[in-house]
Amino acid sequence: MLVGKEPFCDFHSIQDAVDALEQQSPEQAETLYVLPGVYEETVRIYRSNLTIIGIGQVEIRGNLYARQHDESGRELGTFGTPTLFLGGRCLILENLVIVNAAGQGVEIGQAIAVYAHCDETVFRHCTFKGYQDTLFTGPLPPAPKAGNSFGGIPLREHHSHYRQLYQHCCIEGTVDFIFGGATALFEHCEIRSLRHARNEPGYITAASTPEGNKHGYIFQECFLTAEVGVNQVYLGRPWREYAKTDFVDCKMGSHIHPRGWDSWGNSSNERSVRYREFGTLSEDALRYHRVPWAICSGFEKWMYLRKEQVFADTDFWKEEIEL
């Protein structure tokens, strides 16, 4: 199936193509090719067993934001804002740029580019652009910190696992711009911090790893970069108390705060989170500056964090070779 602006394409919008695919059996694997262009639409995908491949420069662009009001006058809230929502399993996305162009500021609030409520999903050569809360990796926590519900997009399916692999992707934002409860491995990705509207500190991750999960976020051989003038960026803070985040053999710019991690104003989180850095140059000097409740170590202890071990019970991450 082909999406594009040309007259020979099956569909001219991605959502129209997805709606057609939703009518087919989700057990049958399907591939959607998207020709170059800017697709100004919000896309909601519930089906499983789907591959979406961008050909050339493909951008999916939305601009919903948390403080925006819906038709009934209520705010959309964080989880009503994604440009792209994924709710199924066994998904592959390649060569896509997904943007939430709402901007930033008090009047905007959170604005999600990708809401990945999915399992056994691979993103390759994708770019995620936004400011606060750019990429959400499901699942949601059991309950919000305040209020009665998270709201947002209705969830039709809940998975027993949320396993995601990001390869050669670029993810940018300001505050908590990678957040959620998934077991997510980021390989050879650029993690780019942007300037905060009020020049406040930035936070790359805000994991909400469920209690008992062996792994949360793992960044392996990634590159932590920033816009000119950006500083005081923390590697992470816990959205929930059992947050797990590991940085393995990553290259970090000078914008990373010497303390590395933040407890989100709750000292009890320091006893329950697991924040670690492996293979960082000069780990002895780094350990001196990092918060005492985080771990800095050499290379010898991180081998079990490879995808073969992290995703040991599934092979969704293996690329198929066509003969």
N, C-alpha and C positions, 0 to 999 in steps of 0.2 A: 504494500500500500504506500502511496506517495502523496506527500503534502507539499504544496508550493504555490507560487503565484501564476505559474504557467497554465495555459488552458488544458494541457494534456494531463494535469495532476488529478488524482482521485478526489482530493479535498483541498480547499484553500485555507483552512484553519486547522490547527492541531487538535483542538477540542472536538471539532466535527468528526475528524478521523477516529479519535478515541471513543466518541459516542457510538460510532458504527462498530468498533471492535468490542465494545462492552456488550453488544448484542450476541456476540459469538461465544462459543464455549471457552471458558477461561483455562481449560486444560490444554487447549491447542495453542502451541507457541506461535506468536505472530511477530513480524518485524515491520516497523514504521520508519520510512525514510523521509527526511525533511530537507527540502532544497533551501539554498541560501535566502536569507531575508530576516527582517525584524517582525516577529509575530506579537502584536500587542493584544494579549489575551491572558486570562487566568485559566490554567489547565488543571482539571481534576481527573485523576486516573485511579480507579478502584480495581481494575482487573490485574490478574497475575500473568506470568509467562509472556512478557512483552519486552521487546527490544526496540529502542528508539535511537536512530542514528542520524546525526546531523551531517549534511554534506556541504562542505564549505563553511561560511560564517553564518551560523544559525543562532538567533537571539530570541528568547521568549521573555517578554517584558510586561510586567504589571506594576501597579502603583498603589495597592491597598495598604492602609496603615491602621494601627490599633485604635487611634483616637477618632478615626473616621466613623460617621454615623450611618447605620443601615436605613432601610425604608421605614422602619418603625421608630427611628430616633435613638436607637441604642448604639453604643460604640461597638465596633467590630471585635475589638480585643485582639490579642496577639495571634491567636490560632485561627482567626478568620481572615488573615492577610496574605497567605502564601500565593506567589505567582504560579508555583507548581506543587501539586499535592500528589503523593504516591501512597496508595493504601494496600497494595497487594504484595506478592512475593515472586521470586525468580524474575527479577527485572534487570535489564542492562540499559544504561544510558551512555551514549558516546558523543563527544564533540558538540556539546550544547552550551550556550551561555544563558544562564537564567538570572534575571535581574528583577529586584524590587526597587523601582525608581522613585519611591515616595519621598526619599530624603531622610533627614534626621532633625531632631529638635523636640522640645517639650510638647509642641502641638502635634507632633507626628507619633512619637512613642515607638513601639516595636513594629517592624515591617519585615516579614519573612519572605525570602526568595524561594526556598525549597523546604517543604514539610515532608520528611521522609518517614512516614508511618509504615515501614515496609521491612520485609525480611529477605535474606539471600539476594541482596541487591548490589550491583556493581556500577560505579560511576567512573568513566574513563575519559580523560581529556575534556573535562567539563569546567566551567567557570561559574561561580556563584557570587553575585554582587548585591550588596546591601549595606546597611549600617548596623543598627542594633537588631540582634537575633536573625542573622542572615540565613543560617542553616539549622533547622530543627531535626534531630534524629530521634524518632519515637523509640520507646513509648513515652506517653505522658506519665508523670508521677501519679500515685493513687488518688491524691486530692490536692487542690491548690492550697497555697499558704494562707490565702484569705478568699472569702467568697464561697459560693456554692458549687460552681463548676468552672471548667476551663472554657467552655463554649467553643465557638469556632466551627470548623467543618465537621459534619457528622461522620463518625467512624463506623463503617459497616462491618469491619472484620478486625479481630484482635489476634495477634500472633503469639505463639509460645516463646519465640525468640525474635530478636531484632538485630540481624547481623548484616553489616554493610561494609563495603570496601570502596575506597576512593583512591584512584591511581592517576597520577599526573594531572591533578586538578588544581585550580586556583580558587581560594576562598578568601573573601575580604569583608571587613566590617570594623566596628568600633567596640561595642560592648556585648559580651556574651554571644559572639557571632557564630559560635559552634556550640550548640547546647542540646541536652536531652539525655535519654536513658539507654541508647543503643550500645551494642558492642560494635564499635566502628574503628576500622584500621585505615589510616591515611598513609599512603606510600608515595614518596617523591612528589609531595604537593607543596605549592607555595601558599603560605598562610600570611595574608597581608593585612596589617593594621592601618586603618584610616584615621584621619584627624577627627576627634570628637568636637561636636558643635560648640561646646563650652570649655574645651581644652581640659576636660576631666580625664582621670585615668582610664585606660582601656583594659578589657578583659577578653582574652581569646576564647577560652572555654568556660562553660558552666554545665558540667555533667550532673546528671541526676541518676546515676547508676543504681538500679534496684538492689536492695540488700540481698546478698548471697551470690550475685553475679561475679564471676571470676575476673572479667575484664570490662572496662568502660571504653575510654578513648585511648588509642595508641597512635602516635605520630612517629613514623619511621622514615628516617632520612629525608625529612622535610626542611623547608627553607622559610624561616620566619623573617619577613621583611616589613617595611613600613613606609608611609609617605614621608616626605621631607618634613622635619620638625616634630614628628610624632615621638613621644617618649612616655615613660611611666605606664607601660603596658604589662599587665600580669598574665602569666601563662594560664591561670585559671582560678576560679572560685566555685564553691559547691552550691549548685542549685538545690541539691538535697544532700543529706548528711553522709551517704555512702559513696560519694563521687569517687571515681577512679580515672586517673589520667596519667599517661606515660609519654614522655618524649625520649626517643631512642635515636642517637647519632644524628641529631638535628643541628642545623646551622642557625644561630640566632643573632639578630642584629642588636645594636646597642640600645634600641628602644625598649628592650625587655627590662623590667624593674629588677634591681639586684635581689630583692627578696623573693621574686619569682611567683609566689602564690599568695592568695588572700583568703581569709576564712569567712568572708561575707558578714563580718561583724558578730560572729558567734563562735566563741572559743571552744565550745563543745564539738564543733566540726573538726577541730584539729586532732581529736582523738579517734574519729571514725573515717575520715577520708584517706585515700591512698594516692599520693602525688609523688611521682618519681621521674628522675632524669638519668638516663644511661648513656655512657659513651661521650659525655660532654667534655670538651677540652678543658684542662686545668680544673678537674672536678674538686680537688682539694681547696683551691681558692674560691671556687663557686660555692662550695658547701659552707664556707665561712659566712657568706652573705645571705644565702637562702634561709627561709624560715626553718626553724629547727624541727618542725614536724613533717617536712618533706625529705625525700631521699635523693641523694646524688651518688652515683656509683660509676664504675668503669664498665667496659664492654662485657665482662665475663658472666654477668647475671641476666642478660636480656635475651638469650637465644630462644627461650620458650615463648617469646612474644612475636615470633614470625607467624604469618598467616596460616601456615601448615598446622601450628599448634593452637592458635586462637580460634580457628574455624575447623577444628579437628573432626567434628562430627558431620561435616558437609563439604562438598567440593564445588559449590556454586562459584567460587572465585577462579576456578581454572578456565583458561581460555580454550575454546574448542578449536581444533585444527581441522580445516576442511581439506580433504585429499582430492 
